């Protein structure tokens, strides 16, 4: 996933058991980076999008993401990246 190659959060495969659910521990956990961590990785949205799009392009080449899914993924990510400016 491009989100793992151009991260905006730390990710763990270990979730926590939630009240009322039997399988909450299977979902893992993400902790968003704070603004300082994001700025250290990506000075602006352009740098973030370059890293994210390069990762997506590699996944498409490897057959892990369908080309027809890429436009919606890129649009969603571009909208998110606006907060980095």
WOLINSUL-V35998 format. One record per helix or strand. SS is the DSSP state (@ for helix, = for strand). FROM is the first residue (numbers start at 1). TO is the last residue. If there is no record, write none. Layout:
ss=[SS | SS]
from=[FROM | FROM]
to=[TO | TO]
This chain:
ss=[@ | = | @ | = | @ | @ | @]
from=[2 | 9 | 24 | 29 | 35 | 45 | 67]
to=[5 | 12 | 26 | 32 | 41 | 61 | 84]
